[in-house]
Structure formats: structure tokens, C-alpha cells
Amino acid sequence: ANCNDYGRNLIVNGEFIWMNRGGFLPGDLFSELHFLTFITLCYTGFLFWYLRSMITFKDSIIGIQKWILGAIVLVLIEMFFKVSDYMIWNNSGHRSDFAMYVWIIVGVLKGAISRCVLVMVSLGWGVIRDTLGDGMKNIIILGVLYAVLAFAKDVAAIIFVEDVEILSIETEREIYDIFTILTFIVAVIDVLFYMWILDGLNATMQYLENMNQTMKLKRFLRLRLILVFSIFFGFVWSVFGIVDATMDTALLSEGQEWILRAAWYVNYGCVLVAIALLWKPDPRAKQYAYVMELPSVGDDMVLDTCVSNEDEDDGVNVSYSDYRDDGKFTIGNGVSS
């Protein structure tokens, strides 16, 4: 190699191949390939556990758990095809258009569904309500709009980068303008999602606090802590990336740029796993969404649902005790069932 900027000119004749020790994959992507392979194995194990739990407690599955399962499946598919794309590229020197576009499409769907799931949980689905009503339609519409525009933005970026040698200057400018507009629109939709999530989370926590629902409030306090930490990490890491790119001497050495991209996968994975654990399949998941917590009596925390009103005596009062894990309900005047 002729790495000296002030060295002699080098003329090469004949057939030659550019590759590193591991294959044709660019050096900054080779370490990322190993990282993505490890992440894929982790998601495979986590999906197996979550799906097995849902099958075990299939009679107590709530809607939000299905959306969480969908997000886990999509991120696993994205990782699988991205690893396949990199492996094909590394072995043959050419990218697989099929694998590349599949992981891009699935990645966009994953991002849209993940944002929808965060809105759903922030609105209290599966905790203070068993349905979102018309709000579900609005969430899905915004999620579909995000997915379509984000995919168009990614495609424009790929065309601009990979076909730059065959495009005219005018076409390049048009594609770049389209990319800029789509980037701005997607950013606006992201802001709408974040505002909706924070507003819904605050409203749900305020409701739980006013109703003295301490058990359910703890879950949302944990969720808020997770989101705050994720946002803080994203901000700090973005600043780190900007500093690394603008300094004369980069903070990351050559070949370590993949760490900047890998951190975002870790951040997303931590949030997804944390939410999946908070809303993990449980035999009492449906009861948890339907009952109201009553003041504690000694060490006995009572959850109560009443299908009668104050003026009627023919209703059934059902109380559930969390103090003893005996799986029994108290009906009427203390008969266990």
C-alpha cells in the first residue's frame, strides 16, 4: 500500500482486488458484523423465552403483549438479514439487494411499531384500561405514516450514496432535496411521538397517584426512569459523535466507528427488553388491568372489582389478595373460590 501522502505515484496494471484480512467487507463494518451476530443470538434467546411465556399463560394474554412480541420478532428479522447482507458482502464482494432492502424495510417497521408500543403503554393500556378505543386508530395511522416516510428517506439515501457515479448533477440535487424534506418530516413525526408519549405518561401517572394505585404507579415510575435514562444516553452519545467527527484527532481510532452505531442498538435493545419485562406474560395480567387497588389492611393489599353499584345489593363484590399467593378470590362475604 502507498499510504504516504507525499510519496511517489504508483501505477498498477492488471487485475487487482481490494479486501482486508477478513474479506471484502469494509474494515469499519467487520467488527460491526461480529457485534450484530452476538445481538442476533441474544434476541433469539429472548424471543424464545417471551414466546414460551405467552404460550404458558395464553389465557391471560393482553393486547399490549402481542405488540411487544411483534416488535421483538421484527428486530430479530432485521438483525438476521443485516448479518446476512454483511456476510454475503464479505464473502463475494457484492451486496445482496434482497437482503439489504429487507432489513431496511423491517427496520423501518420496527421503528414504527416500537413508537406505537411506547404510546400505548404510556396511555395505560394493560394497566388502567383494557382498550384504547379510537385512540388506537390514531396511533396506527401515525405509525404507518412514519413507516412510509422513513422508508422513502432511507431509499433516497441509498440511491444518493450508491448511484452517485451514474447520476447527473441535477438528479443528485433533486434526490438530496427530497432526502432533506423527508428527513425534516420524519423528525417532526418523531417529535409528535415523543410529546404524545410524555403527555400520556404524565397523565397516566397523575391518574394512578390520585387514585392511590401504588402498585401500578411503581410500574410507570420504572418506565419513566428507563425512558429518561435512554433519552439522556442518546443526548450524550450524540454529542460524543459530533465531537468525534469534528475534532482534528478523533476520539475513536480508525476502525472503531462502528461503536457509534452499535451504541444505538444497545440503547434500543435495553428499552425494548425493559418494557417487555415490565409487561411480561403473567397469569394475572388481565386481572391486573381490570381491578382497582383498595387501601391495605395490615399486610394484605386488596385489589377489588365491583360489578354492582351503591344502591344495589344483588351485585357481586370480588376481592383479590396479593398477600398470599394462593390464587384464590374472595366472593361476597368471604367465601374462597
C-alpha positions as CSV (number, residue, x, y, z in Angstrom):
1,A,0.0,0.0,0.0
2,N,1.1,3.6,-0.7
3,C,0.0,5.4,2.5
4,N,2.4,8.3,2.3
5,D,0.6,11.4,1.0
6,Y,4.0,12.8,-0.2
7,G,5.3,9.5,-1.6
8,R,5.8,8.6,-5.2
9,N,3.0,7.9,-7.6
10,L,2.1,4.3,-8.0
11,I,0.8,2.7,-11.3
12,V,-0.8,-0.7,-11.1
13,N,-1.5,-2.8,-14.2
14,G,-3.6,-5.9,-14.5
15,E,-6.4,-7.3,-12.3
16,F,-6.4,-6.5,-8.6
17,I,-8.8,-7.0,-5.7
18,W,-9.3,-4.7,-2.7
19,M,-10.0,-6.6,0.5
20,N,-8.9,-6.8,4.2
21,R,-7.8,-9.8,6.2
22,G,-11.4,-10.9,6.9
23,G,-12.8,-10.5,3.4
24,F,-14.4,-7.9,1.2
25,L,-16.3,-6.1,3.9
26,P,-15.0,-2.6,4.7
27,G,-12.8,-2.5,7.8
28,D,-15.2,-0.4,9.9
29,L,-18.0,-2.9,9.2
30,F,-16.1,-6.1,10.0
31,S,-16.2,-5.6,13.8
32,E,-19.8,-4.5,13.5
33,L,-20.6,-7.8,11.8
34,H,-19.4,-9.7,14.9
35,F,-21.4,-7.4,17.2
36,L,-24.6,-7.8,15.1
37,T,-24.2,-11.6,15.2
38,F,-24.0,-11.5,19.0
39,I,-27.0,-9.3,19.2
40,T,-29.0,-11.6,16.9
41,L,-28.2,-14.6,19.2
42,C,-29.3,-12.5,22.3
43,Y,-32.6,-11.5,20.6
44,T,-33.2,-15.2,19.6
45,G,-33.0,-16.4,23.2
46,F,-35.1,-13.5,24.5
47,L,-37.8,-14.2,21.8
48,F,-37.9,-17.9,22.7
49,W,-38.4,-17.0,26.4
50,Y,-41.1,-14.4,25.8
51,L,-43.0,-16.6,23.3
52,R,-42.8,-19.6,25.7
53,S,-44.2,-17.4,28.5
54,M,-47.1,-16.2,26.3
55,I,-47.9,-19.8,25.4
56,T,-47.8,-20.9,29.0
57,F,-50.1,-18.1,30.1
58,K,-52.1,-17.9,26.8
59,D,-55.4,-17.4,28.7
60,S,-54.2,-14.2,30.3
61,I,-52.6,-12.6,27.3
62,I,-53.4,-8.9,26.9
63,G,-53.1,-6.8,23.7
64,I,-50.0,-4.9,24.6
65,Q,-48.1,-8.1,25.0
66,K,-48.8,-9.1,21.3
67,W,-47.4,-5.7,20.2
68,I,-44.3,-6.2,22.2
69,L,-43.9,-9.7,20.7
70,G,-44.3,-8.2,17.3
71,A,-41.5,-5.7,18.0
72,I,-39.2,-8.4,19.2
73,V,-39.8,-10.5,16.1
74,L,-39.2,-7.6,13.8
75,V,-35.9,-6.6,15.4
76,L,-34.8,-10.2,15.1
77,I,-35.7,-10.3,11.4
78,E,-33.8,-7.1,10.9
79,M,-30.7,-8.3,12.6
80,F,-30.8,-11.6,10.7
81,F,-31.0,-10.0,7.3
82,K,-28.5,-7.4,8.1
83,V,-26.0,-10.0,9.2
84,S,-26.8,-12.0,6.1
85,D,-26.2,-8.9,3.9
86,Y,-22.8,-8.2,5.6
87,M,-21.7,-11.9,5.3
88,I,-22.6,-12.0,1.6
89,W,-20.8,-8.8,1.0
90,N,-17.8,-10.0,2.9
91,N,-17.6,-13.3,1.0
92,S,-18.4,-12.2,-2.5
93,G,-17.5,-8.5,-2.6
94,H,-21.1,-7.6,-3.7
95,R,-24.1,-6.7,-1.6
96,S,-27.3,-8.6,-1.8
97,D,-30.1,-6.1,-2.8
98,F,-32.7,-8.5,-1.5
99,A,-31.2,-8.8,2.0
100,M,-30.3,-5.1,2.1
101,Y,-33.8,-3.9,1.3
102,V,-35.4,-6.5,3.6
103,W,-33.6,-5.3,6.7
104,I,-34.2,-1.7,5.8
105,I,-37.9,-2.3,5.4
106,V,-38.2,-4.4,8.5
107,G,-36.1,-1.9,10.4
108,V,-38.5,0.9,9.5
109,L,-41.5,-1.2,10.6
110,K,-39.7,-2.0,13.8
111,G,-39.1,1.7,14.5
112,A,-42.8,2.5,13.7
113,I,-44.2,-0.3,15.9
114,S,-41.8,0.5,18.8
115,R,-43.0,4.1,18.8
116,C,-46.6,2.9,18.8
117,V,-45.9,0.5,21.6
118,L,-44.4,3.3,23.7
119,V,-47.5,5.4,23.1
120,M,-49.8,2.5,24.1
121,V,-48.0,1.8,27.4
122,S,-47.8,5.4,28.2
123,L,-51.6,5.7,27.8
124,G,-52.0,2.9,30.4
125,W,-53.0,0.1,28.1
126,G,-52.9,-3.1,30.1
127,V,-52.6,-1.3,33.4
128,I,-55.5,1.1,33.9
129,R,-57.5,0.2,30.8
130,D,-58.1,-2.8,28.6
131,T,-58.7,-0.9,25.4
132,L,-57.6,2.4,23.8
133,G,-60.8,2.9,21.8
134,D,-60.5,5.4,19.0
135,G,-57.0,6.3,20.2
136,M,-55.7,3.0,18.7
137,K,-56.7,4.2,15.2
138,N,-54.8,7.4,15.6
139,I,-51.7,5.6,16.9
140,I,-51.7,3.2,13.9
141,I,-52.2,6.0,11.4
142,L,-49.3,7.9,12.8
143,G,-47.2,4.8,12.9
144,V,-48.0,3.9,9.2
145,L,-47.2,7.5,8.1
146,Y,-43.9,7.3,9.9
147,A,-43.0,3.9,8.3
148,V,-43.8,5.1,4.8
149,L,-41.8,8.4,5.0
150,A,-38.9,6.8,6.9
151,F,-38.6,4.1,4.2
152,A,-38.7,6.7,1.4
153,K,-35.9,8.7,3.2
154,D,-33.7,5.6,3.5
155,V,-34.2,4.6,-0.1
156,A,-33.3,8.2,-1.2
157,A,-30.1,8.0,0.9
158,I,-29.1,4.6,-0.7
159,I,-29.7,5.9,-4.2
160,F,-27.7,9.1,-3.4
161,V,-24.8,7.2,-2.0
162,E,-24.5,4.1,-4.2
163,D,-25.6,5.6,-7.6
164,V,-23.7,8.8,-7.3
165,E,-21.3,7.9,-10.1
166,I,-24.1,7.4,-12.7
167,L,-26.4,10.2,-11.7
168,S,-26.3,13.7,-13.2
169,I,-25.6,16.7,-11.0
170,E,-29.2,17.9,-11.4
171,T,-30.6,14.5,-10.4
172,E,-28.3,14.4,-7.4
173,R,-29.6,17.7,-6.3
174,E,-33.2,16.6,-6.7
175,I,-32.6,13.4,-4.7
176,Y,-30.8,15.4,-2.0
177,D,-33.6,17.9,-1.7
178,I,-36.1,15.0,-1.4
179,F,-33.9,13.4,1.3
180,T,-33.7,16.7,3.2
181,I,-37.5,17.2,3.1
182,L,-38.3,13.7,4.2
183,T,-35.7,13.9,7.0
184,F,-37.4,17.0,8.3
185,I,-40.9,15.4,8.1
186,V,-39.8,12.3,9.8
187,A,-38.2,14.4,12.6
188,V,-41.5,16.2,13.1
189,I,-43.3,12.9,13.4
190,D,-40.7,11.8,15.9
191,V,-41.3,14.9,18.0
192,L,-45.1,14.2,17.9
193,F,-44.5,10.7,19.1
194,Y,-42.2,11.9,21.9
195,M,-44.7,14.6,23.0
196,W,-47.6,12.0,22.9
197,I,-45.5,9.5,25.0
198,L,-44.5,12.1,27.6
199,D,-48.0,13.6,27.8
200,G,-49.7,10.2,28.1
201,L,-47.2,9.0,30.7
202,N,-47.7,12.1,32.9
203,A,-51.5,11.8,32.6
204,T,-51.4,8.1,33.5
205,M,-49.1,8.6,36.5
206,Q,-51.2,11.5,37.7
207,Y,-54.4,9.4,37.5
208,L,-52.7,6.5,39.4
209,E,-51.4,8.9,42.0
210,N,-54.9,10.5,42.5
211,M,-56.5,7.0,42.8
212,N,-53.8,5.7,45.2
213,Q,-52.9,2.9,42.8
214,T,-49.4,2.5,44.3
215,M,-48.7,-0.9,42.7
216,K,-49.4,0.3,39.2
217,L,-47.7,3.6,39.8
218,K,-44.5,1.8,40.6
219,R,-44.5,0.2,37.2
220,F,-44.9,3.6,35.5
221,L,-42.2,5.1,37.7
222,R,-39.8,2.4,36.4
223,L,-40.9,3.0,32.9
224,R,-40.3,6.8,33.2
225,L,-36.8,6.1,34.7
226,I,-36.0,3.8,31.8
227,L,-37.1,6.4,29.2
228,V,-35.3,9.3,30.9
229,F,-32.1,7.3,31.1
230,S,-32.5,6.3,27.4
231,I,-33.0,9.9,26.3
232,F,-30.1,11.1,28.4
233,F,-27.9,8.4,26.9
234,G,-29.0,9.3,23.4
235,F,-28.2,13.0,24.0
236,V,-24.7,12.3,25.5
237,W,-23.9,9.8,22.7
238,S,-25.0,12.3,20.0
239,V,-22.7,14.9,21.5
240,F,-19.9,12.4,21.6
241,G,-20.4,11.5,18.0
242,I,-20.4,15.2,16.9
243,V,-17.2,15.8,18.9
244,D,-15.5,12.7,17.5
245,A,-16.4,13.8,13.9
246,T,-15.3,17.4,14.2
247,M,-12.1,17.1,16.2
248,D,-8.8,17.1,14.4
249,T,-7.8,14.0,16.4
250,A,-10.8,11.6,16.6
251,L,-11.7,10.1,19.9
252,L,-12.2,6.7,18.3
253,S,-9.3,5.2,16.4
254,E,-9.6,4.1,12.8
255,G,-11.8,1.0,12.5
256,Q,-13.8,1.8,15.7
257,E,-16.5,3.9,14.1
258,W,-18.9,1.0,14.4
259,I,-19.1,1.6,18.1
260,L,-21.1,4.8,17.5
261,R,-23.7,2.8,15.6
262,A,-23.6,-0.2,17.9
263,A,-24.5,2.0,20.9
264,W,-27.8,2.9,19.4
265,Y,-28.7,-0.8,19.0
266,V,-27.8,-1.3,22.7
267,N,-29.9,1.6,23.7
268,Y,-32.9,0.4,21.7
269,G,-32.5,-3.1,23.0
270,C,-32.4,-2.1,26.6
271,V,-35.6,-0.1,26.3
272,L,-37.4,-2.9,24.5
273,V,-36.3,-5.6,26.9
274,A,-37.2,-3.4,29.9
275,I,-40.7,-2.8,28.6
276,A,-41.1,-6.5,27.8
277,L,-40.1,-7.4,31.3
278,L,-42.5,-4.8,32.8
279,W,-45.4,-6.2,30.7
280,K,-44.2,-9.8,30.7
281,P,-46.8,-12.6,30.4
282,D,-48.3,-13.3,33.7
283,P,-51.3,-15.4,34.9
284,R,-52.8,-12.3,36.5
285,A,-52.3,-9.9,33.6
286,K,-56.0,-9.4,32.7
287,Q,-56.9,-9.1,36.4
288,Y,-54.2,-6.5,36.8
289,A,-55.8,-4.4,34.1
290,Y,-59.3,-4.7,35.4
291,V,-59.1,-4.3,39.1
292,M,-58.6,-1.3,41.4
293,E,-56.3,-1.3,44.4
294,L,-58.0,-0.7,47.7
295,P,-56.4,0.6,50.9
296,S,-54.2,-2.0,52.5
297,V,-55.4,-3.8,55.6
298,G,-52.4,-4.8,57.7
299,D,-50.1,-6.7,55.3
300,D,-52.9,-7.5,53.0
301,M,-53.0,-5.5,49.7
302,V,-56.5,-5.8,48.2
303,L,-57.5,-5.4,44.6
304,D,-61.2,-5.0,44.1
305,T,-63.7,-5.0,41.2
306,C,-67.3,-4.5,41.8
307,V,-70.0,-5.1,39.2
308,S,-72.7,-3.6,41.4
309,N,-73.5,-0.1,42.3
310,E,-74.0,1.5,45.7
311,D,-77.8,1.3,45.5
312,E,-78.0,-2.4,44.6
313,D,-77.4,-5.3,46.9
314,D,-77.6,-8.0,44.3
315,G,-74.1,-7.3,42.8
316,V,-71.0,-9.4,43.3
317,N,-68.0,-7.9,45.0
318,V,-64.8,-9.7,44.1
319,S,-61.7,-9.0,46.1
320,Y,-58.2,-10.4,45.4
321,S,-55.5,-10.7,47.9
322,D,-51.8,-10.3,46.9
323,Y,-50.6,-11.2,50.4
324,R,-50.9,-14.9,50.0
325,D,-50.0,-16.4,46.6
326,D,-52.9,-18.9,46.8
327,G,-54.6,-18.0,43.6
328,K,-58.0,-17.6,45.4
329,F,-60.7,-14.9,45.1
330,T,-63.0,-13.8,47.9
331,I,-66.6,-13.5,46.8
332,G,-69.4,-11.9,48.8
333,N,-68.9,-12.4,52.5
334,G,-65.6,-14.2,52.5
335,V,-66.2,-17.5,50.6
336,S,-62.9,-18.5,48.9
337,S,-63.1,-19.8,45.4
